[in-house]
Amino acid sequence: MSEWELEREITAYYERGEERERLTRNPRGRLEFVRMQDLLRRLLPGEGLDVLDVGGATGIHSAWLAADGHKPTLLDPVSDQVAVAAALPGVTALVGDARELPFEDASFDAVLLMGPLYHLVEREERVRAIAEARRCARPGGLVAAVTINRVAGWNDHLLFRAGGDDKGISAEASLRVLREGDLRFFDQHMFTTAYLAHPWEVASEFADVGLDATQYSVQGFPGFIPQLEALVDDPAGFAHLMEGLREIETEPSLLGAGNHLLTAAKV
Ligand SMILES: C[S@@+](CC[C@H](N)C(=O)[O-])C[C@H]1O[C@@H](n2cnc3c(N)ncnc32)[C@H](O)[C@@H]1O
């Protein structure tokens, strides 16, 4: 087990168990899930790969990676989540921290950081996690990380003011997050300590460990549409949305205008 400490409120938040259904319980989650699958299936460098799913929680991504014929190893600091993932067919799961991966150099064809980077508030620690991912990836392999864009908290507050659900972020907090990125003082009932990044920050953190990254918008600005539910629930509307998102996914001027960003690099 790593020597690195995880902030107590992060562990407490994930011990509540809500993560398990996050990507399946509503249309917004489903859009994120389907887009993430679509992007990763195109980016993974082959079939039957050894994939390390760092911050994999209860295994939402490891489950389909195994079903696709890959050999996922999931690592997460929250032992309750790891226990759920360990029961999934074809998934190996262990407790650990992204900042100190308990694996030999070049052990995996792909290392996914789909969670850790936005929970590491200090730049130095995010770079450390990316460096660890790079160390564990084989030459020719993939390092891919998900981040939450800087505007996401502000958008949650705007949607609430326009009549939507209360995501627990006040006007003042949303502007502070917009300026500073640090979501540490956010209402812990809704989410937990996080750093909301601009795309260029993530690219520069990859560059610090020698990785030349390509960035992909996950939900894009359509993810901010208040009536998104209706669009995702309509098969024709959803297919149209997916096609358009593929068109704009790497457009630099749009990368930061959406909830999530995927940053990927070949090692
Ligand atoms: C929002 S969940 C994401 C789960 C899943 N990967 C997904 O994409 O839906 C973030 C996950 O990152 C994990 N995490 C937080 N800090 C971490 C760290 N330092 N190292 C590894 N995982 C971490 C949390 O325990 C949690 O399971």
The ligand as a Gaussian input file, in Angstrom:
#p B3LYP/6-31G(d) Opt

LIG

0 1
 C      -15.478000      10.070000      -9.778000
 S      -14.611000       8.576000      -9.426000
 C      -14.318000       7.985000     -11.059000
 C      -14.591000       6.537000     -11.202000
 C      -14.418000       5.955000     -12.605000
 N      -13.009000       5.859000     -12.959000
 C      -15.145000       6.743000     -13.648000
 O      -14.501000       7.241000     -14.585000
 O      -16.359000       6.874000     -13.559000
 C      -12.966000       9.065000      -8.898000
 C      -12.173000       7.903000      -8.322000
 O      -10.812000       8.317000      -8.126000
 C      -10.336000       7.705000      -6.940000
 N       -9.184000       8.456000      -6.450000
 C       -9.164000       9.617000      -5.782000
 N       -7.910000       9.966000      -5.468000
 C       -7.104000       8.989000      -5.956000
 C       -5.697000       8.754000      -5.931000
 N       -4.861000       9.606000      -5.346000
 N       -5.238000       7.637000      -6.523000
 C       -6.077000       6.767000      -7.140000
 N       -7.411000       6.940000      -7.190000
 C       -7.914000       8.030000      -6.595000
 C      -11.530000       7.722000      -6.005000
 O      -11.402000       6.790000      -4.946000
 C      -12.675000       7.414000      -6.966000
 O      -12.947000       6.048000      -7.023000

